[in-house]
Amino acid sequence: MDRPIYITPEGLDALKSELDHLWKKERPEVVAVVHWAAGNGDRSENGDYIYGKKRLREIDRRVRYLRKRIEDAVVVRTEEQPDHAHIFFGATVTYVNARDEEKTIRIVGEDEADSLNGKISWISPVARALMKSGVGDVVTVRTPSGEDELEILEISYPG
């Protein structure tokens, strides 16, 4: 990996929870269905068997991915961040753009980004433009529709 896998403690917990669910609940259920379907005769026309094997491959692929991400994750605890006056990983930022639209976002790891819920990846263009800025600063961010200016209204850190 060419860059660190930064993640919040909540994000790491979510990855561990997903891994636990896949490995301890979903995978055993699919294995049971595949085992049952395999005993039903011709596997080439058995939808439960074919789908089950495909789903097992998907689960195993995701499990490998999650284990690797969890193993390599660098947990960033925002309460240990000494400078809460500037924007760094884990910050919750309220800004207004040139169209006078106010938005509140939280800068999180790639695996926990969810733009519909206001969580953006630390490597996204908006997060990169906001980094190290303070309240009152105006930053320029390049978007697909051109450049946009963002004025930072508020910065907070959870905890």
N, C-alpha and C positions, 0 to 999 in steps of 0.2 A: 504494500500500500504506500502511496507516495505522500499521503497526508494523514495526520492523526485522526482517530475516530473519537472525537469529543462527544460526550453525551451527559445529560443531566442525570442525577440520581433517579428521578422519576422515569426517565427514558430507559435507563438500565433495568429498572424494576419491570417495566412493560415488556422489554425484550425477554427477560427471564420468565415472566408469566406466560408469554406466547410460547416459548420453548417448552415449558412445563406442560402446558395444555396440549400441544402437538404430540409430545413424547409419551405422556402418561394417560391421555384420554383419547384423542382422535386417532392416533396411530394404532393402538390396540383394537379399537372398534373396526377400523378398516381391515386390519389383519384377520379378524374374526370373520368378516364378510367374505374376504378373498378365500379363506380356508373353506368356508361353507360352499362358496360358489365353485371351487375347484373340485369338490366332490359330486357336483351335479353333471358330470360327463364332459361333453365336447366344449373345451375352453375357447375355441376360436369363434363361437357364436354366443358365448355367454357374456351378456352385458355387465352383470355384476362383477364377474371376474376381470374383464378387460378394464372397466372403469376403476375397480379397486386397485389393480396393479398400477394404473396410471396415477391414481391419487396417492398411492404409497411412494412413488417416485417423486411426486411434488412435495410431499411431507418431508421425505428424507433430504431433498435438496434444500428446503427451507431450514430444517434442523441443522444441517451442516453450516449454512450461512449464519444462522443465529449464534451457534456455538463459537464460530470464528469471530463474529462481531463482538460478542460478550467478552471473549478472551482478550481481544485487542483494544477494547474500549478504554478511553481515558475519561474518568468521571470528573466533571468540573463542578465543584461545590461553590455556588455563587456567594454564600455567606462568608467564604474565605477570601473573596475578592476585596482587596483593600480600597480600591477606588470606585466608589458608587456614584461619582459625579460624571463618569464617562461610560460610554456604551462598550460592553464586552460580552462575551458568551454568557448566556443565561439572563440577560437584561430584558426587561419588559419596557418597550418604548412606545410612546404616543407621539405621532408626528402628523403634520398637515402637508399635503402636496400642493402643487401649483394650481390645481382645480378646486382648492379649498375643501378637500375631502380629508377628514380626520380619521386616522387608523391607529389601532393599538396592536402591536405584534410582540412576540417573544422570540428571541434568538436561541435556537436549540440545535441539537445534532441532526445530522442527515437522516438518521433512522427514525427520528421522532417528529420530523417536519410534517405539518398538517395545515396548509394555508387556509382552509375553510374555518379552522379554529384559531387562527391568528398565530400559529407557530411556523416560523420560517427557518430554513437551514442557515447555519453560519457561513456557508459558502455561496449563498444566493446573492445576486447583484445588490439587492436592497440592504441586506445585512452587511455586506462588504463596504458599501458606501457609508453606512451609519457608524461602523466601528471607530472607536476612540473619540467620537464626537460628544459634545455636551449639550445641555439645554440651551436653546437659543441659536445654536449653530444651524446653518443652512448647508445641506450637502446636495451634490448632483449625482443622480443615478441614471445609468443608461438602461432604457427599457426597449422592448420591441417597437414601440410606437415613438421612440425618440427619447431625448433627455427630459428628466423631470427633476424639479427641485423639491426637497423635503426639508421642512423646518421642524426641528426637534422641540416638542413641547414638554415632555416629561420622561424621566428615566427612573425605573425602580427595579429592585432585585427581590425575588421571593426570599422569605425567611428573615 
